[in-house]
Amino acid sequence: MKEESLLQNSIFNVFYRCLNIIFPVVSSAYVARILLPEGVGRVAYSQNLAQYFAIFAVLGIPTYGIRLVSVVKGKASDRRRIVEELGSLGLISGIVCFFAYIAIVFVSPLYRTNGALYVVAGVGIIFSGLNVDWFFQGIGNYRFIAIRGAIIRVLSLVLIFCFVRNSSDLIVYCGILVFGTAGNNIWNFCKLVKTKNFTKFRFSGLQNHIRSSLVFFATSLVIQVYVLFDVTLLGLLSTVEAVAYYSNSVKLVRMLLTTIAASTAVFLPRLTLAWSEDREQFRKLTSTALSFLSFVLIPSCIGLFLISDELAIFLYGTAFIPVGETLKISSFLIPSLGFSGFVGTQILVSSGNENKLLIAVGLGACVSLIMNIIFIPRYQQNGAAWAGVISETIVLALCIWFSHKVDRFQVDFVNFGKVILASCALGLLITVAEHYLNGEIFMLTSLFFGGLVYFALSIAMKNSIAILILKFLRSFIKK
């Protein structure tokens, strides 16, 4: 696949992920002013519990499915069989996990008092098992993913504005969030049936997929539990308000990272194929992806750190002022999570070293658990943020070490140096602007002119990624 094709898929994937940022940001800004910290915290905590069971529902199928589909991309019958088997497996696991979740909710007094809210959140577990985005990612159909996501997101946003009108609408809001997941996955299945990539459920031969996906599942389990238990511990050791402050802070960082990760997710099928057929191409793709990541991760971290206070008030209102300080701390997650996500998920997985990723994430999870238990009682949501930064830095270091033992990928240090220089200019501009502007004007001016200066300097210094993006934009405009 040519670099231009990879870039086009990246653009479509980024567009879809941007929707996944715009929707939560706009909806969270609106909902924060309606439900206030206590209501936001309750919904976030109910979703947190449901996500534990959703992890088991997907069984590591998303990453495992991309690998299988990318290998048999040109064989329609084999591809259809894989989709039908993995779809059937997801349906079974989703139903089983949903009923296990319901049992926990009604047995535990902690959750039973808000039973209706937790039941609504749990419906999403079934549809998580039916998630077949991995199929469209495996065949490189990011256009469909982007268009489908846009329609579902816009519809969900309209429903929130129409039906979430006062602080008692917790269940309605939670239900709309579940609809966002369910709508995507139902549409996916309709598309599969229409294109004859899914003709029936297959319940035979599933044991082979279960065994093969166990490492992917174990890695996904550790990663997701790692992501979730900070909120769980905050709810147990602190208050629902602290859950709301932390959730809204980390949500912004993770949404930004999701978009950045989307730009490199399209590399996974190609990296998997290149690992087995052309190691030199594997190294070239890896170098391109790392250059792109540094191009966006470093300035994003600096920019978010410098505008955190204004951004928190702008999005969530004065009731969420504590989010600003937490967001400053969480901004350091951008480079650590961004690079470890690629080096771990893309390089280690594509080269068949999922067990190494599992070790790295497992050790990071242990560190995070210990740090959270120590920091949360004293520093509340800020303690959870520092625990995340420390543990993710450890995970990144381990992923780099393991990856270099597998294959010494190349890093373009010249491009990286140009990124650092342009990012320093970005930080200087924002710092100067802060002395003359304030509030929303400062934030919006910094984002626009800071981004413009950063990109212009990158072009002037002949950063290869900036030039590639400029060429794509020119060709897109000409079309």
VOPAGU-2260 file (C-alpha; in pm, 1 decimal, decimal comma):
REM VOPAGU-2260
SITE   aa  ch    i         X         Y         Z
SITE  MET   A    0       0,0       0,0       0,0
SITE  LYS   A    1     138,7     340,0     -94,9
SITE  GLU   A    2     201,8     610,9     163,2
SITE  GLU   A    3     -75,8     818,5       3,7
SITE  SER   A    4    -323,9     530,5      48,9
SITE  LEU   A    5    -218,2     487,7     408,7
SITE  LEU   A    6    -258,5     861,2     458,5
SITE  GLN   A    7    -607,5     860,5     305,1
SITE  ASN   A    8    -714,0     576,0     532,9
SITE  SER   A    9    -558,6     766,9     822,5
SITE  ILE   A   10    -759,3    1077,7     730,2
SITE  PHE   A   11   -1088,2     882,7     722,2
SITE  ASN   A   12    -999,6     709,9    1047,3
SITE  VAL   A   13    -902,9    1038,0    1210,3
SITE  PHE   A   14   -1229,6    1192,3    1087,7
SITE  TYR   A   15   -1422,8     912,1    1257,1
SITE  ARG   A   16   -1221,5     946,1    1576,6
SITE  CYS   A   17   -1267,4    1323,9    1567,0
SITE  LEU   A   18   -1638,9    1261,4    1577,9
SITE  ASN   A   19   -1574,0    1049,8    1884,0
SITE  ILE   A   20   -1407,9    1356,8    2034,3
SITE  ILE   A   21   -1655,8    1621,1    1921,1
SITE  PHE   A   22   -1959,3    1421,9    2039,0
SITE  PRO   A   23   -1836,3    1360,9    2396,9
SITE  VAL   A   24   -1688,3    1710,4    2427,1
SITE  VAL   A   25   -2006,0    1887,7    2313,7
SITE  SER   A   26   -2236,0    1650,1    2501,8
SITE  SER   A   27   -2019,1    1662,9    2816,8
SITE  ALA   A   28   -2011,9    2044,2    2806,8
SITE  TYR   A   29   -2392,8    2047,6    2790,6
SITE  VAL   A   30   -2454,0    1763,6    3035,5
SITE  ALA   A   31   -2206,7    1901,5    3294,4
SITE  ARG   A   32   -2423,8    2211,5    3329,2
SITE  ILE   A   33   -2742,8    2002,4    3358,5
SITE  LEU   A   34   -2644,2    1704,2    3574,1
SITE  LEU   A   35   -2366,4    1885,9    3770,3
SITE  PRO   A   36   -2068,8    1701,0    3926,4
SITE  GLU   A   37   -2276,9    1457,2    4132,3
SITE  GLY   A   38   -2493,2    1344,6    3838,6
SITE  VAL   A   39   -2197,5    1321,2    3600,3
SITE  GLY   A   40   -2010,5    1114,8    3861,0
SITE  ARG   A   41   -2299,4     869,5    3904,6
SITE  VAL   A   42   -2334,8     805,2    3530,9
SITE  ALA   A   43   -1957,6     770,7    3492,0
SITE  TYR   A   44   -1942,2     519,8    3777,0
SITE  SER   A   45   -2226,3     307,9    3631,1
SITE  GLN   A   46   -2052,2     299,3    3294,2
SITE  ASN   A   47   -1727,0     212,7    3468,5
SITE  LEU   A   48   -1880,9    -103,8    3615,5
SITE  ALA   A   49   -2040,7    -202,8    3283,6
SITE  GLN   A   50   -1707,6    -163,7    3103,8
SITE  TYR   A   51   -1549,9    -438,3    3313,6
SITE  PHE   A   52   -1801,9    -685,1    3174,8
SITE  ALA   A   53   -1775,8    -540,1    2823,0
SITE  ILE   A   54   -1405,6    -634,3    2828,8
SITE  PHE   A   55   -1501,2    -999,6    2874,8
SITE  ALA   A   56   -1772,9    -965,8    2610,1
SITE  VAL   A   57   -1527,9    -870,7    2333,1
SITE  LEU   A   58   -1277,7   -1147,7    2427,8
SITE  GLY   A   59    -988,0    -970,4    2254,8
SITE  ILE   A   60   -1166,6   -1019,3    1920,6
SITE  PRO   A   61   -1103,8    -665,7    1777,4
SITE  THR   A   62    -724,1    -701,1    1748,0
SITE  TYR   A   63    -739,6   -1075,2    1674,3
SITE  GLY   A   64   -1004,0   -1016,1    1404,6
SITE  ILE   A   65    -800,7    -745,3    1227,6
SITE  ARG   A   66    -507,0    -983,1    1203,8
SITE  LEU   A   67    -716,9   -1269,2    1058,7
SITE  VAL   A   68    -907,0   -1053,0     809,1
SITE  SER   A   69    -591,4    -878,2     685,6
SITE  VAL   A   70    -429,3   -1215,9     617,5
SITE  VAL   A   71    -725,3   -1357,3     416,3
SITE  LYS   A   72    -830,7   -1023,9     264,7
SITE  GLY   A   73    -849,8   -1163,6     -89,7
SITE  LYS   A   74   -1026,9   -1491,0      -1,0
SITE  ALA   A   75   -1399,3   -1417,3      25,3
SITE  SER   A   76   -1513,1   -1758,3     153,4
SITE  ASP   A   77   -1246,1   -1776,2     425,7
SITE  ARG   A   78   -1314,2   -1419,2     524,3
SITE  ARG   A   79   -1688,9   -1481,2     552,0
SITE  ARG   A   80   -1634,5   -1790,0     765,9
SITE  ILE   A   81   -1407,3   -1596,1    1003,2
SITE  VAL   A   82   -1657,3   -1310,2    1033,9
SITE  GLU   A   83   -1945,9   -1547,9    1102,2
SITE  GLU   A   84   -1753,2   -1742,8    1364,0
SITE  LEU   A   85   -1618,8   -1438,7    1545,9
SITE  GLY   A   86   -1958,8   -1264,9    1526,0
SITE  SER   A   87   -2124,3   -1569,9    1681,5
SITE  LEU   A   88   -1861,5   -1586,6    1952,7
SITE  GLY   A   89   -1914,7   -1218,9    2032,2
SITE  LEU   A   90   -2292,4   -1264,8    2055,9
SITE  ILE   A   91   -2261,2   -1553,4    2301,4
SITE  SER   A   92   -2005,0   -1379,1    2520,9
SITE  GLY   A   93   -2207,4   -1055,3    2518,2
SITE  ILE   A   94   -2524,8   -1225,9    2640,5
SITE  VAL   A   95   -2343,4   -1427,4    2909,2
SITE  CYS   A   96   -2157,0   -1120,8    3037,8
SITE  PHE   A   97   -2476,6    -912,7    3044,9
SITE  PHE   A   98   -2658,8   -1158,6    3270,8
SITE  ALA   A   99   -2352,6   -1191,6    3494,9
SITE  TYR   A  100   -2348,0    -812,1    3523,2
SITE  ILE   A  101   -2720,0    -797,0    3611,0
SITE  ALA   A  102   -2666,3   -1055,6    3883,3
SITE  ILE   A  103   -2386,2    -845,0    4037,8
SITE  VAL   A  104   -2596,0    -527,2    4024,7
SITE  PHE   A  105   -2892,4    -676,2    4210,8
SITE  VAL   A  106   -2686,9    -873,5    4462,0
SITE  SER   A  107   -2465,5    -580,4    4569,5
SITE  PRO   A  108   -2625,4    -310,9    4790,5
SITE  LEU   A  109   -2371,0     -63,1    4651,4
SITE  TYR   A  110   -2529,2     -81,9    4304,0
SITE  ARG   A  111   -2886,0    -194,4    4383,7
SITE  THR   A  112   -2990,4     148,2    4512,0
SITE  ASN   A  113   -2941,1     287,1    4158,4
SITE  GLY   A  114   -3042,1     -37,9    3988,1
SITE  ALA   A  115   -3226,4     114,9    3693,0
SITE  LEU   A  116   -2926,1     331,4    3599,4
SITE  TYR   A  117   -2689,9      33,3    3614,9
SITE  VAL   A  118   -2924,6    -189,7    3410,4
SITE  VAL   A  119   -2942,1      68,5    3131,2
SITE  ALA   A  120   -2562,2     101,6    3131,5
SITE  GLY   A  121   -2535,7    -277,6    3115,4
SITE  VAL   A  122   -2735,6    -308,9    2792,1
SITE  GLY   A  123   -2427,2    -183,4    2612,2
SITE  ILE   A  124   -2244,4    -502,3    2715,2
SITE  ILE   A  125   -2443,5    -712,0    2467,2
SITE  PHE   A  126   -2370,4    -473,5    2181,7
SITE  SER   A  127   -2002,3    -456,9    2275,7
SITE  GLY   A  128   -1985,6    -829,1    2200,7
SITE  LEU   A  129   -2139,1    -760,3    1858,7
SITE  ASN   A  130   -1876,1    -499,8    1765,6
SITE  VAL   A  131   -1735,6    -587,7    1421,9
SITE  ASP   A  132   -1547,1    -267,2    1346,1
SITE  TRP   A  133   -1240,5    -491,7    1325,7
SITE  PHE   A  134   -1369,9    -636,3     996,5
SITE  PHE   A  135   -1391,4    -298,7     822,9
SITE  GLN   A  136   -1054,3    -199,1     968,6
SITE  GLY   A  137    -902,7    -525,7     846,5
SITE  ILE   A  138   -1016,4    -466,8     486,5
SITE  GLY   A  139    -929,9     -94,1     506,8
SITE  ASN   A  140   -1287,3      38,6     464,1
SITE  TYR   A  141   -1246,7     344,5     684,2
SITE  ARG   A  142   -1481,7     546,4     465,1
SITE  PHE   A  143   -1780,0     337,1     578,7
SITE  ILE   A  144   -1670,8     358,5     943,3
SITE  ALA   A  145   -1644,8     738,2     921,6
SITE  ILE   A  146   -1983,1     795,4     752,1
SITE  ARG   A  147   -2168,8     553,3     979,1
SITE  GLY   A  148   -2008,5     703,8    1288,1
SITE  ALA   A  149   -2098,2    1057,4    1179,3
SITE  ILE   A  150   -2467,7     977,8    1143,3
SITE  ILE   A  151   -2494,4     789,6    1474,4
SITE  ARG   A  152   -2301,5    1055,8    1664,3
SITE  VAL   A  153   -2510,2    1344,1    1529,2
SITE  LEU   A  154   -2832,5    1158,5    1606,9
SITE  SER   A  155   -2713,6    1083,3    1961,9
SITE  LEU   A  156   -2623,0    1447,5    2016,4
SITE  VAL   A  157   -2966,8    1560,5    1901,2
SITE  LEU   A  158   -3130,4    1313,2    2142,2
SITE  ILE   A  159   -2924,5    1450,6    2432,4
SITE  PHE   A  160   -3024,8    1808,7    2358,1
SITE  CYS   A  161   -3389,7    1707,5    2326,4
SITE  PHE   A  162   -3433,0    1475,3    2624,6
SITE  VAL   A  163   -3168,2    1560,9    2886,9
SITE  ARG   A  164   -3321,0    1874,0    3036,5
SITE  ASN   A  165   -3280,0    1855,8    3416,0
SITE  SER   A  166   -3064,7    1694,2    3686,6
SITE  SER   A  167   -3296,8    1393,1    3720,5
SITE  ASP   A  168   -3240,7    1272,8    3362,6
SITE  LEU   A  169   -2951,1    1041,8    3453,8
SITE  ILE   A  170   -3110,5     728,2    3309,1
SITE  VAL   A  171   -3211,8     903,6    2987,4
SITE  TYR   A  172   -2855,9    1030,4    2935,2
SITE  CYS   A  173   -2707,1     688,6    3007,9
SITE  GLY   A  174   -2951,5     527,0    2764,1
SITE  ILE   A  175   -2850,9     765,1    2485,0
SITE  LEU   A  176   -2485,4     682,4    2544,8
SITE  VAL   A  177   -2570,2     313,0    2508,5
SITE  PHE   A  178   -2761,1     390,0    2188,1
SITE  GLY   A  179   -2439,3     532,4    2043,2
SITE  THR   A  180   -2270,4     193,2    2081,5
SITE  ALA   A  181   -2573,5     -13,3    1982,3
SITE  GLY   A  182   -2648,5     194,6    1671,8
SITE  ASN   A  183   -2296,5     154,7    1535,2
SITE  ASN   A  184   -2287,6    -220,4    1585,9
SITE  ILE   A  185   -2636,1    -288,0    1447,7
SITE  TRP   A  186   -2548,7     -87,1    1136,4
SITE  ASN   A  187   -2226,4    -285,2    1104,3
SITE  PHE   A  188   -2414,8    -613,3    1098,2
SITE  CYS   A  189   -2663,0    -483,3     842,8
SITE  LYS   A  190   -2369,3    -385,5     620,3
SITE  LEU   A  191   -2211,9    -730,0     660,9
SITE  VAL   A  192   -2536,0    -904,6     565,1
SITE  LYS   A  193   -2594,8    -674,7     266,6
SITE  THR   A  194   -2243,6    -738,4     129,3
SITE  LYS   A  195   -2278,7   -1114,6     198,9
SITE  ASN   A  196   -1988,3   -1110,8     441,9
SITE  PHE   A  197   -2222,3   -1255,0     703,8
SITE  THR   A  198   -2489,9   -1507,1     605,1
SITE  LYS   A  199   -2547,7   -1705,7     924,9
SITE  PHE   A  200   -2430,7   -1757,3    1280,5
SITE  ARG   A  201   -2171,6   -2034,5    1314,4
SITE  PHE   A  202   -2143,7   -2199,5    1654,4
SITE  SER   A  203   -1904,9   -2477,8    1556,2
SITE  GLY   A  204   -1528,2   -2441,1    1568,1
SITE  LEU   A  205   -1543,6   -2149,9    1811,6
SITE  GLN   A  206   -1305,9   -2322,1    2053,1
SITE  ASN   A  207   -1017,2   -2263,8    1810,0
SITE  HIS   A  208   -1081,4   -1888,7    1810,6
SITE  ILE   A  209   -1114,5   -1882,8    2189,1
SITE  ARG   A  210    -773,3   -2043,1    2230,7
SITE  SER   A  211    -608,8   -1822,2    1967,5
SITE  SER   A  212    -754,6   -1499,0    2105,0
SITE  LEU   A  213    -665,7   -1569,7    2469,1
SITE  VAL   A  214    -343,5   -1366,6    2456,7
SITE  PHE   A  215    -525,5   -1077,0    2287,7
SITE  PHE   A  216    -801,5   -1106,4    2548,0
SITE  ALA   A  217    -555,7   -1118,7    2837,8
SITE  THR   A  218    -373,9    -812,0    2704,3
SITE  SER   A  219    -701,5    -628,9    2645,5
SITE  LEU   A  220    -822,0    -731,0    2992,4
SITE  VAL   A  221    -512,1    -594,7    3163,0
SITE  ILE   A  222    -514,7    -275,1    2955,8
SITE  GLN   A  223    -884,0    -203,2    3007,0
SITE  VAL   A  224    -888,8    -290,6    3376,1
SITE  TYR   A  225    -580,3     -73,1    3402,7
SITE  VAL   A  226    -781,1     210,6    3244,4
SITE  LEU   A  227   -1092,9     148,8    3454,7
SITE  PHE   A  228    -983,8      80,9    3808,4
SITE  ASP   A  229    -864,1     436,6    3873,9
SITE  VAL   A  230   -1228,6     548,3    3850,6
SITE  THR   A  231   -1335,8     247,0    4056,0
SITE  LEU   A  232   -1087,8     331,0    4331,5
SITE  LEU   A  233   -1185,5     698,4    4322,2
SITE  GLY   A  234   -1547,0     598,8    4380,5
SITE  LEU   A  235   -1449,3     373,4    4671,0
SITE  LEU   A  236   -1184,0     595,3    4834,4
SITE  SER   A  237   -1318,9     941,4    4748,5
SITE  THR   A  238   -1644,7    1102,5    4629,4
SITE  VAL   A  239   -1864,8    1096,0    4318,3
SITE  GLU   A  240   -1762,3    1458,3    4259,5
SITE  ALA   A  241   -1396,3    1349,0    4242,4
SITE  VAL   A  242   -1504,7    1080,7    3994,4
SITE  ALA   A  243   -1668,5    1350,4    3781,3
SITE  TYR   A  244   -1362,4    1579,6    3790,7
SITE  TYR   A  245   -1123,1    1297,7    3706,3
SITE  SER   A  246   -1347,2    1138,5    3440,5
SITE  ASN   A  247   -1393,4    1464,5    3254,2
SITE  SER   A  248   -1021,3    1537,0    3269,6
SITE  VAL   A  249    -900,1    1198,2    3150,4
SITE  LYS   A  250   -1184,5    1181,9    2897,5
SITE  LEU   A  251   -1038,4    1482,7    2714,9
SITE  VAL   A  252    -689,2    1331,9    2707,8
SITE  ARG   A  253    -807,1     988,7    2596,0
SITE  MET   A  254   -1034,5    1134,6    2328,5
SITE  LEU   A  255    -740,3    1328,2    2190,3
SITE  LEU   A  256    -525,4    1015,2    2201,3
SITE  THR   A  257    -797,6     810,7    2033,0
SITE  THR   A  258    -787,4    1045,0    1736,2
SITE  ILE   A  259    -409,1    1034,6    1721,6
SITE  ALA   A  260    -407,0     654,5    1751,7
SITE  ALA   A  261    -659,1     635,0    1467,1
SITE  SER   A  262    -405,7     791,7    1234,1
SITE  THR   A  263    -167,4     500,3    1293,6
SITE  ALA   A  264    -422,9     218,9    1340,0
SITE  VAL   A  265    -433,8     173,3     962,4
SITE  PHE   A  266     -71,0      57,7     979,3
SITE  LEU   A  267    -151,1    -262,8    1173,4
SITE  PRO   A  268    -268,4    -479,3     877,0
SITE  ARG   A  269      26,8    -359,5     667,0
SITE  LEU   A  270     276,6    -409,1     950,0
SITE  THR   A  271     147,8    -762,7    1009,0
SITE  LEU   A  272     193,9    -848,1     641,1
SITE  ALA   A  273     529,4    -669,4     612,7
SITE  TRP   A  274     666,8    -852,1     918,1
SITE  SER   A  275     624,4   -1186,3     744,9
SITE  GLU   A  276     717,4   -1076,1     390,6
SITE  ASP   A  277     942,6    -768,0     392,1
SITE  ARG   A  278    1130,0    -661,3     706,4
SITE  GLU   A  279    1272,0    -352,7     537,2
SITE  GLN   A  280     919,4    -235,2     454,5
SITE  PHE   A  281     823,0    -309,6     815,7
SITE  ARG   A  282    1098,4     -76,7     940,4
SITE  LYS   A  283    1002,8     192,8     690,2
SITE  LEU   A  284     636,5     185,9     794,4
SITE  THR   A  285     737,9     192,8    1160,5
SITE  SER   A  286     963,1     494,4    1107,8
SITE  THR   A  287     687,2     683,4     921,2
SITE  ALA   A  288     432,7     613,3    1195,5
SITE  LEU   A  289     669,9     718,1    1475,3
SITE  SER   A  290     752,0    1041,2    1289,9
SITE  PHE   A  291     382,7    1114,6    1254,0
SITE  LEU   A  292     317,5    1042,5    1621,9
SITE  SER   A  293     594,1    1273,4    1738,9
SITE  PHE   A  294     458,2    1540,6    1501,9
SITE  VAL   A  295     121,7    1544,9    1682,9
SITE  LEU   A  296     189,8    1412,6    2035,7
SITE  ILE   A  297     454,0    1662,4    2149,6
SITE  PRO   A  298     269,4    1985,2    2055,0
SITE  SER   A  299     -59,3    1839,7    2180,8
SITE  CYS   A  300      92,8    1778,2    2524,0
SITE  ILE   A  301     241,2    2129,0    2546,3
SITE  GLY   A  302     -72,2    2299,4    2416,4
SITE  LEU   A  303    -311,4    2114,9    2646,1
SITE  PHE   A  304     -93,1    2177,6    2952,3
SITE  LEU   A  305     -87,7    2553,4    2888,8
SITE  ILE   A  306    -463,1    2600,4    2826,7
SITE  SER   A  307    -598,8    2345,2    3078,7
SITE  ASP   A  308    -756,2    2591,7    3324,0
SITE  GLU   A  309    -939,3    2791,2    3056,5
SITE  LEU   A  310   -1044,6    2476,9    2870,7
SITE  ALA   A  311   -1198,4    2319,6    3183,7
SITE  ILE   A  312   -1414,2    2625,8    3255,7
SITE  PHE   A  313   -1504,7    2670,8    2888,1
SITE  LEU   A  314   -1624,5    2310,5    2851,8
SITE  TYR   A  315   -1777,1    2229,6    3187,7
SITE  GLY   A  316   -1851,0    2557,5    3364,4
SITE  THR   A  317   -1735,1    2697,2    3696,2
SITE  ALA   A  318   -1868,9    2393,5    3887,2
SITE  PHE   A  319   -1580,9    2196,3    3732,8
SITE  ILE   A  320   -1290,0    2434,9    3805,5
SITE  PRO   A  321   -1089,3    2152,0    3976,6
SITE  VAL   A  322   -1071,9    1976,6    3637,1
SITE  GLY   A  323    -812,6    2232,5    3522,1
SITE  GLU   A  324    -536,9    2120,3    3759,3
SITE  THR   A  325    -612,5    1752,9    3696,0
SITE  LEU   A  326    -600,3    1815,4    3322,7
SITE  LYS   A  327    -253,7    1972,4    3350,8
SITE  ILE   A  328    -124,6    1656,0    3514,4
SITE  SER   A  329    -309,3    1429,9    3269,8
SITE  SER   A  330    -161,4    1612,1    2969,3
SITE  PHE   A  331     165,1    1422,5    3032,8
SITE  LEU   A  332     -25,2    1106,5    2941,3
SITE  ILE   A  333     -37,2    1219,5    2577,8
SITE  PRO   A  334     321,5    1129,4    2478,2
SITE  SER   A  335     350,8     825,8    2708,2
SITE  LEU   A  336      17,8     670,3    2605,6
SITE  GLY   A  337      53,8     772,9    2241,3
SITE  PHE   A  338     395,5     618,7    2187,6
SITE  SER   A  339     334,2     309,2    2402,5
SITE  GLY   A  340       5,8     249,0    2219,0
SITE  PHE   A  341     186,4     232,2    1885,9
SITE  VAL   A  342     500,9      52,0    1998,5
SITE  GLY   A  343     297,5    -199,1    2198,3
SITE  THR   A  344     -15,6    -256,9    1992,0
SITE  GLN   A  345     130,4    -200,9    1646,1
SITE  ILE   A  346     490,5    -325,7    1662,6
SITE  LEU   A  347     468,7    -602,5    1924,5
SITE  VAL   A  348     130,1    -733,1    1806,1
SITE  SER   A  349     212,2    -722,2    1434,6
SITE  SER   A  350     534,5    -915,6    1502,0
SITE  GLY   A  351     352,2   -1180,1    1706,5
SITE  ASN   A  352     485,9   -1070,7    2047,3
SITE  GLU   A  353     155,4   -1005,7    2226,1
SITE  ASN   A  354     292,4   -1174,7    2537,6
SITE  LYS   A  355     556,5    -901,5    2571,3
SITE  LEU   A  356     287,0    -635,1    2558,8
SITE  LEU   A  357      94,3    -826,6    2823,8
SITE  ILE   A  358     399,0    -824,1    3053,7
SITE  ALA   A  359     455,7    -449,9    3006,1
SITE  VAL   A  360      93,3    -358,6    3068,6
SITE  GLY   A  361      67,3    -601,9    3358,8
SITE  LEU   A  362     361,5    -443,6    3538,3
SITE  GLY   A  363     222,1     -97,6    3465,1
SITE  ALA   A  364    -114,4    -202,1    3609,5
SITE  CYS   A  365      50,8    -320,8    3931,4
SITE  VAL   A  366     235,4       9,3    3968,3
SITE  SER   A  367     -83,9     203,4    3893,6
SITE  LEU   A  368    -282,0       8,4    4153,4
SITE  ILE   A  369     -23,6      76,1    4424,9
SITE  MET   A  370      10,2     444,3    4330,2
SITE  ASN   A  371    -367,5     495,6    4324,9
SITE  ILE   A  372    -412,9     340,3    4668,5
SITE  ILE   A  373    -137,9     565,1    4807,4
SITE  PHE   A  374    -226,3     890,8    4626,0
SITE  ILE   A  375    -609,1     898,7    4605,5
SITE  PRO   A  376    -689,4     930,3    4980,0
SITE  ARG   A  377    -457,3    1232,5    5003,9
SITE  TYR   A  378    -475,3    1399,2    4661,5
SITE  GLN   A  379    -817,5    1282,6    4533,2
SITE  GLN   A  380    -851,5    1307,3    4152,5
SITE  ASN   A  381    -505,1    1462,3    4116,2
SITE  GLY   A  382    -354,0    1159,4    4288,7
SITE  ALA   A  383    -521,0     930,5    4036,5
SITE  ALA   A  384    -383,3    1147,6    3753,2
SITE  TRP   A  385     -24,9    1127,4    3884,9
SITE  ALA   A  386     -58,3     751,0    3932,6
SITE  GLY   A  387    -157,7     722,1    3566,2
SITE  VAL   A  388     134,0     932,8    3442,3
SITE  ILE   A  389     392,7     736,2    3643,0
SITE  SER   A  390     260,1     393,0    3544,2
SITE  GLU   A  391     219,6     480,7    3174,6
SITE  THR   A  392     577,2     606,3    3157,8
SITE  ILE   A  393     691,3     268,8    3291,1
SITE  VAL   A  394     479,0      87,1    3031,3
SITE  LEU   A  395     631,6     298,1    2751,7
SITE  ALA   A  396     985,8     220,5    2867,9
SITE  LEU   A  397     910,4    -152,9    2878,0
SITE  CYS   A  398     742,6    -151,1    2533,9
SITE  ILE   A  399    1043,3      23,3    2378,6
SITE  TRP   A  400    1281,1    -224,1    2541,5
SITE  PHE   A  401    1082,9    -528,8    2425,8
SITE  SER   A  402    1038,3    -388,3    2073,8
SITE  HIS   A  403    1411,3    -326,6    2030,3
SITE  LYS   A  404    1477,0    -688,1    2126,8
SITE  VAL   A  405    1231,5    -798,4    1855,3
SITE  ASP   A  406    1351,1    -566,0    1579,1
SITE  ARG   A  407    1551,5    -245,0    1602,6
SITE  PHE   A  408    1309,3      -1,7    1441,4
SITE  GLN   A  409    1445,7     322,8    1303,7
SITE  VAL   A  410    1369,9     662,3    1455,2
SITE  ASP   A  411    1410,9     977,2    1244,8
SITE  PHE   A  412    1586,9    1193,9    1502,4
SITE  VAL   A  413    1621,7    1481,2    1255,9
SITE  ASN   A  414    1244,8    1503,9    1219,1
SITE  PHE   A  415    1207,4    1462,4    1594,9
SITE  GLY   A  416    1440,9    1757,9    1655,4
SITE  LYS   A  417    1233,6    1972,1    1418,5
SITE  VAL   A  418     920,0    1875,3    1613,0
SITE  ILE   A  419    1081,9    1984,0    1941,3
SITE  LEU   A  420    1185,2    2322,5    1797,0
SITE  ALA   A  421     840,0    2391,0    1647,4
SITE  SER   A  422     672,2    2278,7    1972,5
SITE  CYS   A  423     888,2    2518,1    2175,6
SITE  ALA   A  424     775,1    2800,3    1947,0
SITE  LEU   A  425     414,0    2690,3    2002,9
SITE  GLY   A  426     462,1    2694,0    2380,9
SITE  LEU   A  427     628,5    3035,7    2371,3
SITE  LEU   A  428     343,9    3184,0    2166,5
SITE  ILE   A  429      79,9    3051,1    2408,9
SITE  THR   A  430     275,6    3175,5    2711,6
SITE  VAL   A  431     304,4    3525,1    2564,1
SITE  ALA   A  432     -62,4    3528,2    2464,8
SITE  GLU   A  433    -158,9    3444,2    2824,8
SITE  HIS   A  434     -15,7    3779,4    2941,4
SITE  TYR   A  435    -237,9    3977,2    2703,7
SITE  LEU   A  436    -552,6    3766,5    2669,4
SITE  ASN   A  437    -770,0    3563,0    2902,1
SITE  GLY   A  438   -1061,3    3322,7    2912,4
SITE  GLU   A  439   -1213,8    3191,4    2592,3
SITE  ILE   A  440   -1035,7    3445,9    2371,0
SITE  PHE   A  441    -696,2    3332,2    2500,8
SITE  MET   A  442    -781,9    2965,1    2453,3
SITE  LEU   A  443    -926,3    2993,5    2101,7
SITE  THR   A  444    -652,0    3232,0    1985,7
SITE  SER   A  445    -383,6    2999,8    2121,3
SITE  LEU   A  446    -532,3    2695,6    1951,6
SITE  PHE   A  447    -571,0    2862,4    1612,4
SITE  PHE   A  448    -255,1    3071,1    1585,8
SITE  GLY   A  449     -46,0    2821,2    1783,4
SITE  GLY   A  450    -140,8    2541,1    1545,3
SITE  LEU   A  451     -83,0    2764,4    1245,3
SITE  VAL   A  452     263,2    2869,9    1364,5
SITE  TYR   A  453     356,9    2511,2    1448,9
SITE  PHE   A  454     257,0    2380,7    1105,2
SITE  ALA   A  455     418,1    2672,4     921,1
SITE  LEU   A  456     747,7    2627,9    1106,5
SITE  SER   A  457     737,6    2253,5    1037,4
SITE  ILE   A  458     696,0    2322,9     665,1
SITE  ALA   A  459     977,3    2581,0     675,1
SITE  MET   A  460    1208,3    2326,7     844,0
SITE  LYS   A  461    1103,5    2064,2     584,7
SITE  ASN   A  462     953,9    1820,6     833,2
SITE  SER   A  463     870,9    1517,2     615,3
SITE  ILE   A  464     532,0    1454,4     782,0
SITE  ALA   A  465     423,2    1817,2     747,1
SITE  ILE   A  466     521,1    1811,9     379,1
SITE  LEU   A  467     333,7    1484,5     323,4
SITE  ILE   A  468      19,5    1630,2     485,6
SITE  LEU   A  469      52,3    1946,3     275,5
SITE  LYS   A  470      77,6    1739,8     -44,4
SITE  PHE   A  471    -230,5    1541,1      51,5
SITE  LEU   A  472    -429,7    1858,1     125,6
SITE  ARG   A  473    -328,3    2006,9    -210,2
SITE  SER   A  474    -430,8    1693,9    -400,0
SITE  PHE   A  475    -757,5    1676,2    -205,5
SITE  ILE   A  476    -841,2    2040,3    -288,0
SITE  LYS   A  477    -764,5    1985,8    -658,2
SITE  LYS   A  478   -1008,7    1693,4    -667,2
